[in-house]
Amino acid sequence: MILELKEVYVNYNHIQALQGISLNVGEGEIVALIGANGAGKSTALNAISGLLKTTSGKITYAGQDITGHSPQAIVRGGIIQVPEGRAILTTLKVRENLEMGAFTRKNNRMKEEMDDIFTRFPVLRAKAELPAGNLSGGEQQMLALGRALMAKPKLLLMDEPSMGLSPILVREIFHIITEINKQGTSILLVEQNAQMALEISGRGYVLETGRIALEDSSANLLHNEKVIHAYLGG
């Protein structure tokens, strides 16, 4: 397993946001984490990233205990988060945002690696010298993904990548996510669009009020009556 959480508890704003969750992500997997707003999905990602401290439990990455490690150390180890809302630097140029993605690395191949990102996302090449705030929502999501890929992640944490996008752009973004995974990057995907998340993942967890309520293959979760009625509009 590239990632494993064991009985992780997190308090957030004096509320017990995670109540002993256990989950794992295998090498090369896409694992979906779905649930209602406020269930604790983003809290789980922020705990893995070191942005929130655990009150108890253990987080293991590539066989090493990273519980309590700093966000900088976690990024250097190869865990990269694409945050909810993208968090791009709107006043910086598109190119400068991409450069920021590689800030923790000794990088002698910046130009070649940026060319790889521009090949994957041609619209970013065309707008490389424009302020990132000029991009559309879909383009900003591509920039957030490109910035993450500049860090050469081994594990990608994705928080609501479809938020605010049209159905056509959602399909495009999820296609890109599957292509990234096929190239060897493991992905833990938090997503409100449960249907799409389960369609592209191999396994899934359902988080309810800070606890794992269900765990199964994504195919089984897509046909689970509780999941259908609660998250798939059935």
C-alpha positions as CSV (number, residue, x, y, z in Angstrom):
1,M,0.0,0.0,0.0
2,I,1.2,3.5,-0.8
3,L,-1.1,5.1,1.8
4,E,-2.8,3.7,4.9
5,L,-4.8,5.5,7.6
6,K,-5.5,3.6,10.8
7,E,-8.0,4.8,13.3
8,V,-7.4,8.5,12.5
9,Y,-9.1,11.1,14.6
10,V,-9.0,14.8,13.8
11,N,-10.6,17.7,15.7
12,Y,-11.5,20.8,13.6
13,N,-12.9,24.0,15.1
14,H,-13.6,22.1,18.4
15,I,-15.6,19.5,16.4
16,Q,-14.5,15.8,16.1
17,A,-14.4,15.9,12.3
18,L,-12.9,12.5,11.8
19,Q,-13.8,9.7,14.2
20,G,-11.4,6.8,13.8
21,I,-11.3,6.4,10.0
22,S,-9.2,3.7,8.4
23,L,-8.6,3.5,4.6
24,N,-5.9,2.6,2.2
25,V,-4.7,3.3,-1.4
26,G,-2.6,0.7,-3.3
27,E,0.1,1.4,-5.7
28,G,-1.4,2.6,-9.0
29,E,-5.0,2.7,-7.7
30,I,-7.7,5.3,-8.0
31,V,-9.7,5.2,-4.8
32,A,-12.8,7.3,-4.4
33,L,-13.9,8.9,-1.1
34,I,-17.5,10.1,-1.3
35,G,-20.0,11.5,1.1
36,A,-22.2,14.5,1.8
37,N,-21.0,18.0,2.4
38,G,-19.5,18.2,5.9
39,A,-18.8,14.5,6.1
40,G,-15.1,15.1,6.6
41,K,-13.7,14.3,3.2
42,S,-11.6,17.4,2.8
43,T,-10.5,17.0,6.5
44,A,-9.2,13.6,5.6
45,L,-7.1,15.0,2.7
46,N,-5.8,17.8,4.8
47,A,-4.8,15.4,7.6
48,I,-2.8,13.3,5.1
49,S,-1.2,16.5,3.7
50,G,-0.2,17.6,7.2
51,L,-2.4,20.7,7.0
52,L,-4.4,19.4,9.9
53,K,-3.0,17.6,12.9
54,T,-4.4,14.3,14.0
55,T,-5.4,13.8,17.6
56,S,-4.8,10.1,17.4
57,G,-4.2,7.3,14.8
58,K,-1.5,6.7,12.3
59,I,-0.9,7.7,8.7
60,T,1.6,5.6,6.7
61,Y,3.0,6.5,3.3
62,A,5.2,4.1,1.3
63,G,5.9,2.2,4.5
64,Q,6.9,5.2,6.6
65,D,4.9,6.8,9.4
66,I,4.2,10.4,8.4
67,T,1.8,11.2,11.2
68,G,2.6,14.7,12.4
69,H,5.1,15.5,9.6
70,S,5.1,19.0,8.2
71,P,3.3,19.8,4.9
72,Q,6.7,20.6,3.3
73,A,8.1,17.2,4.2
74,I,5.0,15.5,2.9
75,V,5.2,17.3,-0.4
76,R,8.9,16.5,-0.7
77,G,8.0,12.8,-0.1
78,G,5.7,12.8,-3.2
79,I,2.2,13.5,-1.8
80,I,0.6,16.4,-3.7
81,Q,-2.9,17.8,-3.1
82,V,-5.0,19.6,-5.7
83,P,-7.2,21.5,-3.3
84,E,-10.9,22.3,-3.5
85,G,-11.3,25.6,-5.3
86,R,-8.0,25.1,-7.2
87,A,-6.1,27.7,-5.1
88,I,-4.2,29.1,-8.1
89,L,-2.4,32.3,-7.7
90,T,-4.6,34.5,-9.9
91,T,-2.3,37.5,-10.2
92,L,0.7,35.4,-11.3
93,K,1.1,34.2,-14.9
94,V,0.0,30.7,-15.9
95,R,3.7,29.8,-16.4
96,E,4.6,31.2,-13.0
97,N,1.9,29.1,-11.3
98,L,3.4,26.0,-13.0
99,E,6.9,26.9,-11.8
100,M,5.5,27.1,-8.2
101,G,4.6,23.5,-8.5
102,A,8.2,22.5,-8.6
103,F,9.5,24.7,-5.9
104,T,10.5,21.9,-3.6
105,R,12.6,20.1,-6.2
106,K,16.1,20.6,-7.5
107,N,15.0,20.9,-11.1
108,N,17.4,21.2,-14.0
109,R,14.7,20.1,-16.4
110,M,12.1,22.8,-15.8
111,K,11.7,23.7,-19.5
112,E,11.3,20.1,-20.6
113,E,8.8,19.3,-17.8
114,M,6.8,22.4,-18.5
115,D,6.7,21.4,-22.2
116,D,5.2,18.1,-21.1
117,I,2.5,19.9,-19.2
118,F,1.8,22.2,-22.2
119,T,1.5,19.1,-24.4
120,R,-1.0,17.6,-22.0
121,F,-2.9,20.9,-21.7
122,P,-2.4,22.9,-24.9
123,V,-4.7,25.7,-23.7
124,L,-2.1,26.5,-21.0
125,R,0.6,26.9,-23.6
126,A,-1.5,29.4,-25.5
127,K,-2.2,31.4,-22.3
128,A,1.2,30.8,-20.5
129,E,2.0,34.6,-20.2
130,L,-1.5,35.6,-19.1
131,P,-2.6,36.1,-15.5
132,A,-4.0,32.9,-14.2
133,G,-7.1,34.8,-13.1
134,N,-8.0,35.3,-16.8
135,L,-8.6,31.5,-17.2
136,S,-12.0,29.9,-17.3
137,G,-13.0,27.5,-14.5
138,G,-12.1,24.5,-16.6
139,E,-8.8,26.0,-17.5
140,Q,-8.0,26.9,-13.9
141,Q,-8.6,23.2,-13.0
142,M,-6.2,22.2,-15.7
143,L,-3.7,24.6,-14.3
144,A,-4.1,23.2,-10.8
145,L,-3.5,19.7,-12.2
146,G,-0.5,20.9,-14.2
147,R,1.0,22.6,-11.1
148,A,0.5,19.4,-9.1
149,L,2.2,17.3,-11.9
150,M,5.2,19.6,-11.9
151,A,5.9,18.3,-8.4
152,K,6.2,14.7,-9.8
153,P,3.7,13.2,-7.3
154,K,3.7,9.6,-6.4
155,L,0.3,10.0,-4.7
156,L,-2.2,12.7,-5.9
157,L,-4.9,13.9,-3.5
158,M,-7.7,15.5,-5.4
159,D,-10.4,17.5,-3.7
160,E,-13.6,18.1,-5.7
161,P,-12.0,18.5,-9.2
162,S,-15.4,18.8,-10.9
163,M,-16.7,21.7,-8.7
164,G,-18.2,24.5,-10.8
165,L,-17.6,22.9,-14.2
166,S,-20.0,22.1,-17.0
167,P,-20.8,18.5,-17.7
168,I,-18.6,18.5,-20.8
169,L,-15.6,19.9,-18.8
170,V,-16.3,17.4,-16.0
171,R,-15.9,14.5,-18.5
172,E,-12.7,16.1,-19.8
173,I,-11.2,16.5,-16.4
174,F,-12.0,13.0,-15.3
175,H,-10.5,11.7,-18.6
176,I,-7.3,13.5,-17.7
177,I,-7.4,12.1,-14.2
178,T,-7.5,8.5,-15.6
179,E,-4.7,9.3,-18.0
180,I,-2.5,10.5,-15.1
181,N,-3.3,7.4,-13.2
182,K,-2.4,5.2,-16.2
183,Q,1.0,6.7,-16.2
184,G,1.6,5.4,-12.7
185,T,0.3,8.0,-10.2
186,S,-1.8,6.7,-7.4
187,I,-4.9,8.9,-6.7
188,L,-7.2,9.4,-3.7
189,L,-10.2,11.2,-5.1
190,V,-12.7,13.2,-3.0
191,E,-15.6,14.1,-5.2
192,Q,-19.2,15.3,-4.8
193,N,-20.1,13.8,-8.2
194,A,-20.2,10.2,-6.8
195,Q,-21.3,8.7,-10.1
196,M,-18.2,9.9,-11.9
197,A,-15.9,9.2,-9.1
198,L,-17.0,5.6,-8.8
199,E,-16.9,5.1,-12.6
200,I,-13.2,5.9,-12.8
201,S,-12.0,4.3,-9.5
202,G,-11.4,0.8,-8.6
203,R,-12.5,1.0,-4.9
204,G,-14.4,3.4,-2.8
205,Y,-15.2,4.5,0.7
206,V,-18.4,6.3,1.9
207,L,-17.7,8.8,4.7
208,E,-20.6,9.8,6.9
209,T,-20.2,12.3,9.8
210,G,-16.6,11.5,10.2
211,R,-16.9,7.7,10.0
212,I,-16.4,5.2,7.2
213,A,-19.9,3.9,6.6
214,L,-19.2,1.7,3.6
215,E,-16.1,0.2,1.8
216,D,-16.3,-1.8,-1.4
217,S,-15.3,-2.1,-5.0
218,S,-16.6,0.9,-6.9
219,A,-18.6,-1.4,-9.1
220,N,-20.5,-2.7,-6.1
221,L,-21.0,0.7,-4.6
222,L,-22.5,1.9,-7.9
223,H,-25.2,-0.8,-7.4
224,N,-25.5,-0.4,-3.6
225,E,-29.1,0.7,-2.8
226,K,-28.0,3.0,0.0
227,V,-25.4,4.7,-2.2
228,I,-27.9,5.0,-5.1
229,H,-30.5,6.7,-3.0
230,A,-28.1,8.9,-1.0
231,Y,-25.5,9.9,-3.6
232,L,-26.5,8.9,-7.1
233,G,-29.9,10.5,-7.3
234,G,-31.8,7.2,-7.4
